Amino acid sequence: CVSAITGKAVLDLAGADSSTPEGNAKIENAVKALVTMPAPPGGQEKPNPLANIHLADHFFWAWTATNGQVSVSGKTATASQNVDVAPGARIRIGLTFETEVVEVNKGSSPFSFTVKDEYDGPAGALTLYIRDHTQVIDFAKKAYNTTIDPSMKAEAVFLLGRVYHYNGDFVTAHAYYEECVKNDPTFVPGLFNYAKVLMKNPEEHEGEDEQRDLKEALGYIEQVIKITENVPEPYALKALLLSRMSKGDRKQEEEAIRNFKSAVEFDPKNASLRSLYASVLRKEPSKFPAALLEYKQAIGLTEARNKDPAPSLLNNTAVLLTQPATQNWAEAEKLFKRALGGKDIASSITADASPETISYVFNLARLYEDTERYGPAATIHRLIIKVHPNYIASYLRMACISNAVGDMHATAEWLEQAFLVTPANEELMALIGDMWSRNEEWEPAQQIFEKILHEKSRVMELYAMVALGNIFMSSLHTVSGEKRDKFLKYAGQFYNSTLTKDKYNLYAANGMGCMMAEKKELERAKDIFTRVRESSGDTVGSVFVNMAHVYLAQEKHAEAIKSYEHYKKNFATEKELTTVLLYLSHAHFDWAKYAEDSDGAEAASLDERYRICISYLNDAMVREPTDTLVAYNLAIARKDFALAVLAKGSKGQRRTLADVEGAGANLNEALSLFTKLAALDENKVKVQFDVTKAREYANFISGTTMGDWENHRSAEAEREEDDNVKRKQQETDQASAREAARLANLEAAQEEALERDRREEIASRNAAKALELNSRLKTVGAAATKKGKGKKKDAPDGDAMEDDSDSSSDDAGAPAAGGTTAKDLFGEDSDSEDDDAAGGAAGDDYAPPADEGGEADKPTKTGIAGLFDSDSDDDDDAPAPPAAEEEPAAKKRKVVDEDDDE
């Protein structure tokens, strides 16, 4: 069965291990089976097209041994004879070491080439394997010519296109892929690779041609996505296409990011996908943190497979770590060095080093330069120039380093050398223009950037337009009147032209905001700066300074200071720090002036604002002790602070003797500074202030101001002395009042304690008597119950009456029921001492007279109930029960009195 033989052969080809003799034998047998495969019924005279397709696919991936041997040391392979290898080609050395050719060392003897990966296998001569694609072409053409099935024809020409694609012949590959998708518009590999070739157009079309090819490629990728499901590669390719097509279009950029996110979600452990995703994210500064995270994920996934991350991945991650939003200098330095593969800097800069390696070393030098380690940076650039004398970027950086350290002679020499290497280099011209601008040499700077525009440079055109706009903006202070208006107009025209070509150019937008601010259109300026800040992800430092300027013009001092501080902390270089300190001091100075004209909380903050202002200026003086502008500003701040303190007296604002004495110290310091500044010779020293003003201020302070200060000090000392006397008297009075209050509180507390003890004692006595009463009532009740029961039982008999008589005689000493009074039972139980005295006067045997009708001898509930029905705490007010016989009552009273004594 043809299908069975084909299937078995294909499975053997796919499952055999080519690194073992048994695997190679299995592959050889499978190839023979496919080569000898008969054609389908009805076509015995032709080869089998399906077998040829499988053979072509096999030989595309198969390794073919070359003649001769190679030995590998590190990343350098040395061959015993010349080998047909080219940069980018995949090779295998021995049975297991697969890698990629990076560079062929032309002219070397013996023949050698550099590979991508470090070899760590056994030493010795090894067989070199390459991929011989001639058999692929042969079998694919046979398959194409022996079938009429469109899908098989499509697969055959796909295999042909893949060979040419692999070897860099994009034109031929394009033709074969185009025929492939015509034969079968649903053949996914053909659609996918055709889109990739359209992206890598060898003619590098620009403008409309490039956009046309990219749109066509996008259409094919979208077909692939419709046909396949949850496959990451099509989404990733679509994202790359959209990113290239966007040209700054935010919607397309966001769609690209969404597609890459989908690709990563389908295959989250694919390090290559994450690295590509990061490359798209990093195009927008606001997404730098997200891009950095993806790069780090890619590094981690690679290391988890016990492999070293690609040097390009390490380099790209390190570059992101040098950006303000993701800055980590120490980690970036480690990654740049790691990208060198463990080599030191000197051994990495060799004549046969790859361009990528030189760029990694160059980036490390830029890091040293950005962190103001100019010595190591210059050493690296000199090494690069020595080994690669045409590497123009290092000449330019050496010029920048020389300029940064103030060596203008060396700066000029490096630029001259660079011109000798590349006389028409636009980047070099732009760098020189920037240097003229930094030195405020506006005319030569303008000429250079206009020359770049005249050359119609696609790379530097936008840069030159923004630079020209900045020149007109920065030189506004040198002109006035109509000329100033013209400068603003020219600046606006350059910024507008830039934004017309690139509507997302943040630097042009930032310049436009500055122009609006100069025209006093502050709200429009602030809106532009806000949008630039949001779009840049806080990576354009100058926008924070410009925002602060606008806030200051609007008297929003707190917001201005916050913006200046943010720039100082995150963007300011060592050289810029003095300027930023002047900005901050001016913001606090302006706030202090605003507070002088205000009342309440603003006025209360006046001293603090002046002190902070002076503190910033002192810091600037420490950094730049010879800067006359800083000294002048410091003198102004001290003078105005002193005058503001003295003026508080006439405004009725609070001040102290210490404040006035501090004002005197500030006046003396200001006088000293103004005197020194007034003595400067403007013909010999470049000054940025009015020397005449300094002289006037010095005379003003030394004349009337110091005399006024003496009067203020005397008045404040006298007032403070009076205040001290009053305060001491008040403190004495308050202390006396506090002592009197303390004694009164103590006496009240003692009385309260005595009253509390007395009440507790009475309550205790009452509780004891209540218990005694309860006990006696139970006894009386029990006796009455027993007697009542006896009478009821004997009533019918006469003897019972006699017994009752005898019983009465026996109980003569007991009180009649209800005959005991509350006084007899409780004794002296009143809660008040007056009640006790009244009870004693009435006598222990006192009982109120009986009501008419002889009810006194009649047992009732009054004697018991009356004791508890009363709400009064006074026992003398309770209704008394009928009197009992005198003698038993007296006897009972004695018993109670004895209990009371106990």
Secondary structure in CASP SS format (residue, H / E / C, confidence):
PFRMAT SS
TARGET T0000
AUTHOR 0000-0000-0000
METHOD secondary structure of the structure
MODEL  1
C C 1.00
V H 1.00
S H 1.00
A H 1.00
I H 1.00
T H 1.00
G H 1.00
K H 1.00
A H 1.00
V H 1.00
L H 1.00
D H 1.00
L H 1.00
A H 1.00
G H 1.00
A C 1.00
D C 1.00
S C 1.00
S C 1.00
T C 1.00
P H 1.00
E H 1.00
G H 1.00
N H 1.00
A H 1.00
K H 1.00
I H 1.00
E H 1.00
N H 1.00
A H 1.00
V H 1.00
K H 1.00
A H 1.00
L H 1.00
V H 1.00
T C 1.00
M C 1.00
P C 1.00
A C 1.00
P C 1.00
P C 1.00
G C 1.00
G C 1.00
Q C 1.00
E C 1.00
K C 1.00
P C 1.00
N C 1.00
P H 1.00
L H 1.00
A H 1.00
N H 1.00
I H 1.00
H H 1.00
L H 1.00
A H 1.00
D H 1.00
H H 1.00
F H 1.00
F H 1.00
W H 1.00
A C 1.00
W C 1.00
T E 1.00
A E 1.00
T E 1.00
N E 1.00
G E 1.00
Q E 1.00
V E 1.00
S E 1.00
V E 1.00
S E 1.00
G E 1.00
K E 1.00
T E 1.00
A E 1.00
T E 1.00
A E 1.00
S C 1.00
Q C 1.00
N C 1.00
V C 1.00
D C 1.00
V C 1.00
A C 1.00
P C 1.00
G C 1.00
A C 1.00
R E 1.00
I E 1.00
R E 1.00
I E 1.00
G C 1.00
L C 1.00
T C 1.00
F E 1.00
E E 1.00
T E 1.00
E E 1.00
V E 1.00
V E 1.00
E E 1.00
V E 1.00
N E 1.00
K C 1.00
G C 1.00
S C 1.00
S C 1.00
P C 1.00
F C 1.00
S E 1.00
F E 1.00
T E 1.00
V E 1.00
K E 1.00
D E 1.00
E E 1.00
Y E 1.00
D C 1.00
G C 1.00
P C 1.00
A C 1.00
G C 1.00
A C 1.00
L E 1.00
T E 1.00
L E 1.00
Y E 1.00
I E 1.00
R C 1.00
D C 1.00
H C 1.00
T H 1.00
Q H 1.00
V H 1.00
I H 1.00
D H 1.00
F H 1.00
A H 1.00
K H 1.00
K H 1.00
A H 1.00
Y H 1.00
N H 1.00
T C 1.00
T C 1.00
I C 1.00
D C 1.00
P H 1.00
S H 1.00
M H 1.00
K H 1.00
A H 1.00
E H 1.00
A H 1.00
V H 1.00
F H 1.00
L H 1.00
L H 1.00
G H 1.00
R H 1.00
V H 1.00
Y H 1.00
H H 1.00
Y H 1.00
N C 1.00
G C 1.00
D C 1.00
F H 1.00
V H 1.00
T H 1.00
A H 1.00
H H 1.00
A H 1.00
Y H 1.00
Y H 1.00
E H 1.00
E H 1.00
C H 1.00
V H 1.00
K H 1.00
N H 1.00
D C 1.00
P C 1.00
T C 1.00
F C 1.00
V H 1.00
P H 1.00
G H 1.00
L H 1.00
F H 1.00
N H 1.00
Y H 1.00
A H 1.00
K H 1.00
V H 1.00
L H 1.00
M H 1.00
K C 1.00
N C 1.00
P C 1.00
E C 1.00
E C 1.00
H C 1.00
E C 1.00
G H 1.00
E H 1.00
D H 1.00
E H 1.00
Q H 1.00
R H 1.00
D H 1.00
L H 1.00
K H 1.00
E H 1.00
A H 1.00
L H 1.00
G H 1.00
Y H 1.00
I H 1.00
E H 1.00
Q H 1.00
V H 1.00
I H 1.00
K H 1.00
I H 1.00
T C 1.00
E C 1.00
N C 1.00
V C 1.00
P H 1.00
E H 1.00
P H 1.00
Y H 1.00
A H 1.00
L H 1.00
K H 1.00
A H 1.00
L H 1.00
L H 1.00
L H 1.00
S H 1.00
R H 1.00
M H 1.00
S H 1.00
K C 1.00
G C 1.00
D C 1.00
R H 1.00
K H 1.00
Q H 1.00
E H 1.00
E H 1.00
E H 1.00
A H 1.00
I H 1.00
R H 1.00
N H 1.00
F H 1.00
K H 1.00
S H 1.00
A H 1.00
V H 1.00
E H 1.00
F H 1.00
D C 1.00
P C 1.00
K C 1.00
N C 1.00
A H 1.00
S H 1.00
L H 1.00
R H 1.00
S H 1.00
L H 1.00
Y H 1.00
A H 1.00
S H 1.00
V H 1.00
L H 1.00
R C 1.00
K C 1.00
E C 1.00
P H 1.00
S H 1.00
K H 1.00
F H 1.00
P H 1.00
A H 1.00
A H 1.00
L H 1.00
L H 1.00
E H 1.00
Y H 1.00
K H 1.00
Q H 1.00
A H 1.00
I H 1.00
G H 1.00
L H 1.00
T H 1.00
E H 1.00
A H 1.00
R C 1.00
N C 1.00
K C 1.00
D C 1.00
P C 1.00
A C 1.00
P H 1.00
S H 1.00
L H 1.00
L H 1.00
N H 1.00
N H 1.00
T H 1.00
A H 1.00
V H 1.00
L H 1.00
L C 1.00
T C 1.00
Q C 1.00
P H 1.00
A H 1.00
T H 1.00
Q C 1.00
N C 1.00
W H 1.00
A H 1.00
E H 1.00
A H 1.00
E H 1.00
K H 1.00
L H 1.00
F H 1.00
K H 1.00
R H 1.00
A H 1.00
L C 1.00
G C 1.00
G C 1.00
K C 1.00
D C 1.00
I H 1.00
A H 1.00
S H 1.00
S H 1.00
I C 1.00
T C 1.00
A C 1.00
D C 1.00
A C 1.00
S C 1.00
P H 1.00
E H 1.00
T H 1.00
I H 1.00
S H 1.00
Y H 1.00
V H 1.00
F H 1.00
N H 1.00
L H 1.00
A H 1.00
R H 1.00
L H 1.00
Y H 1.00
E H 1.00
D H 1.00
T C 1.00
E C 1.00
R C 1.00
Y H 1.00
G H 1.00
P H 1.00
A H 1.00
A H 1.00
T H 1.00
I H 1.00
H H 1.00
R H 1.00
L H 1.00
I H 1.00
I H 1.00
K H 1.00
V H 1.00
H C 1.00
P C 1.00
N C 1.00
Y C 1.00
I H 1.00
A H 1.00
S H 1.00
Y H 1.00
L H 1.00
R H 1.00
M H 1.00
A H 1.00
C H 1.00
I H 1.00
S H 1.00
N H 1.00
A H 1.00
V C 1.00
G C 1.00
D C 1.00
M H 1.00
H H 1.00
A H 1.00
T H 1.00
A H 1.00
E H 1.00
W H 1.00
L H 1.00
E H 1.00
Q H 1.00
A H 1.00
F H 1.00
L H 1.00
V H 1.00
T C 1.00
P C 1.00
A C 1.00
N C 1.00
E H 1.00
E H 1.00
L H 1.00
M H 1.00
A H 1.00
L H 1.00
I H 1.00
G H 1.00
D H 1.00
M H 1.00
W H 1.00
S H 1.00
R H 1.00
N C 1.00
E C 1.00
E C 1.00
W H 1.00
E H 1.00
P H 1.00
A H 1.00
Q H 1.00
Q H 1.00
I H 1.00
F H 1.00
E H 1.00
K H 1.00
I H 1.00
L H 1.00
H H 1.00
E C 1.00
K C 1.00
S C 1.00
R C 1.00
V C 1.00
M C 1.00
E H 1.00
L H 1.00
Y H 1.00
A H 1.00
M H 1.00
V H 1.00
A H 1.00
L H 1.00
G H 1.00
N H 1.00
I H 1.00
F H 1.00
M H 1.00
S H 1.00
S C 1.00
L H 1.00
H H 1.00
T H 1.00
V C 1.00
S C 1.00
G H 1.00
E H 1.00
K H 1.00
R H 1.00
D H 1.00
K H 1.00
F H 1.00
L H 1.00
K H 1.00
Y H 1.00
A H 1.00
G H 1.00
Q H 1.00
F H 1.00
Y H 1.00
N H 1.00
S H 1.00
T H 1.00
L H 1.00
T H 1.00
K H 1.00
D C 1.00
K C 1.00
Y C 1.00
N C 1.00
L H 1.00
Y H 1.00
A H 1.00
A H 1.00
N H 1.00
G H 1.00
M H 1.00
G H 1.00
C H 1.00
M H 1.00
M H 1.00
A H 1.00
E H 1.00
K C 1.00
K C 1.00
E C 1.00
L H 1.00
E H 1.00
R H 1.00
A H 1.00
K H 1.00
D H 1.00
I H 1.00
F H 1.00
T H 1.00
R H 1.00
V H 1.00
R H 1.00
E H 1.00
S H 1.00
S H 1.00
G C 1.00
D C 1.00
T C 1.00
V C 1.00
G C 1.00
S H 1.00
V H 1.00
F H 1.00
V H 1.00
N H 1.00
M H 1.00
A H 1.00
H H 1.00
V H 1.00
Y H 1.00
L H 1.00
A H 1.00
Q C 1.00
E C 1.00
K C 1.00
H H 1.00
A H 1.00
E H 1.00
A H 1.00
I H 1.00
K H 1.00
S H 1.00
Y H 1.00
E H 1.00
H H 1.00
Y H 1.00
K H 1.00
K H 1.00
N H 1.00
F C 1.00
A C 1.00
T C 1.00
E C 1.00
K C 1.00
E C 1.00
L H 1.00
T H 1.00
T H 1.00
V H 1.00
L H 1.00
L H 1.00
Y H 1.00
L H 1.00
S H 1.00
H H 1.00
A H 1.00
H H 1.00
F H 1.00
D H 1.00
W H 1.00
A H 1.00
K H 1.00
Y H 1.00
A H 1.00
E H 1.00
D C 1.00
S C 1.00
D C 1.00
G C 1.00
A H 1.00
E H 1.00
A H 1.00
A H 1.00
S C 1.00
L H 1.00
D H 1.00
E H 1.00
R H 1.00
Y H 1.00
R H 1.00
I H 1.00
C H 1.00
I H 1.00
S H 1.00
Y H 1.00
L H 1.00
N H 1.00
D H 1.00
A H 1.00
M H 1.00
V H 1.00
R H 1.00
E C 1.00
P C 1.00
T C 1.00
D C 1.00
T H 1.00
L H 1.00
V H 1.00
A H 1.00
Y H 1.00
N H 1.00
L H 1.00
A H 1.00
I H 1.00
A H 1.00
R H 1.00
K H 1.00
D H 1.00
F H 1.00
A H 1.00
L H 1.00
A H 1.00
V H 1.00
L H 1.00
A H 1.00
K H 1.00
G H 1.00
S H 1.00
K H 1.00
G C 1.00
Q C 1.00
R C 1.00
R C 1.00
T C 1.00
L H 1.00
A H 1.00
D H 1.00
V H 1.00
E H 1.00
G H 1.00
A H 1.00
G H 1.00
A H 1.00
N H 1.00
L H 1.00
N H 1.00
E H 1.00
A H 1.00
L H 1.00
S H 1.00
L H 1.00
F H 1.00
T H 1.00
K H 1.00
L H 1.00
A H 1.00
A C 1.00
L C 1.00
D C 1.00
E C 1.00
N C 1.00
K C 1.00
V C 1.00
K C 1.00
V C 1.00
Q C 1.00
F C 1.00
D C 1.00
V H 1.00
T H 1.00
K H 1.00
A H 1.00
R H 1.00
E H 1.00
Y H 1.00
A H 1.00
N H 1.00
F H 1.00
I H 1.00
S H 1.00
G H 1.00
T H 1.00
T H 1.00
M H 1.00
G H 1.00
D H 1.00
W H 1.00
E H 1.00
N H 1.00
H H 1.00
R H 1.00
S H 1.00
A H 1.00
E H 1.00
A H 1.00
E H 1.00
R H 1.00
E H 1.00
E H 1.00
D H 1.00
D H 1.00
N H 1.00
V H 1.00
K H 1.00
R H 1.00
K H 1.00
Q H 1.00
Q H 1.00
E H 1.00
T H 1.00
D H 1.00
Q H 1.00
A H 1.00
S H 1.00
A H 1.00
R H 1.00
E H 1.00
A H 1.00
A H 1.00
R H 1.00
L H 1.00
A H 1.00
N H 1.00
L H 1.00
E H 1.00
A H 1.00
A H 1.00
Q H 1.00
E H 1.00
E H 1.00
A H 1.00
L H 1.00
E H 1.00
R H 1.00
D H 1.00
R H 1.00
R H 1.00
E H 1.00
E H 1.00
I H 1.00
A H 1.00
S H 1.00
R H 1.00
N H 1.00
A H 1.00
A H 1.00
K H 1.00
A H 1.00
L H 1.00
E H 1.00
L H 1.00
N H 1.00
S H 1.00
R H 1.00
L H 1.00
K H 1.00
T H 1.00
V H 1.00
G H 1.00
A H 1.00
A H 1.00
A H 1.00
T H 1.00
K H 1.00
K H 1.00
G H 1.00
K H 1.00
G H 1.00
K H 1.00
K H 1.00
K H 1.00
D H 1.00
A C 1.00
P C 1.00
D C 1.00
G H 1.00
D H 1.00
A H 1.00
M H 1.00
E H 1.00
D H 1.00
D H 1.00
S H 1.00
D H 1.00
S H 1.00
S H 1.00
S H 1.00
D H 1.00
D C 1.00
A C 1.00
G C 1.00
A C 1.00
P C 1.00
A C 1.00
A C 1.00
G C 1.00
G C 1.00
T C 1.00
T C 1.00
A H 1.00
K H 1.00
D H 1.00
L H 1.00
F H 1.00
G C 1.00
E C 1.00
D C 1.00
S C 1.00
D C 1.00
S C 1.00
E H 1.00
D H 1.00
D H 1.00
D H 1.00
A H 1.00
A H 1.00
G H 1.00
G H 1.00
A H 1.00
A H 1.00
G C 1.00
D C 1.00
D C 1.00
Y C 1.00
A C 1.00
P C 1.00
P C 1.00
A C 1.00
D C 1.00
E C 1.00
G C 1.00
G C 1.00
E H 1.00
A H 1.00
D H 1.00
K C 1.00
P C 1.00
T C 1.00
K C 1.00
T H 1.00
G H 1.00
I H 1.00
A H 1.00
G H 1.00
L H 1.00
F H 1.00
D H 1.00
S C 1.00
D C 1.00
S C 1.00
D C 1.00
D C 1.00
D H 1.00
D H 1.00
D H 1.00
A C 1.00
P C 1.00
A C 1.00
P C 1.00
P C 1.00
A C 1.00
A C 1.00
E C 1.00
E H 1.00
E H 1.00
P H 1.00
A H 1.00
A H 1.00
K H 1.00
K H 1.00
R H 1.00
K H 1.00
V H 1.00
V H 1.00
D H 1.00
E H 1.00
D H 1.00
D H 1.00
D H 1.00
E C 1.00
END
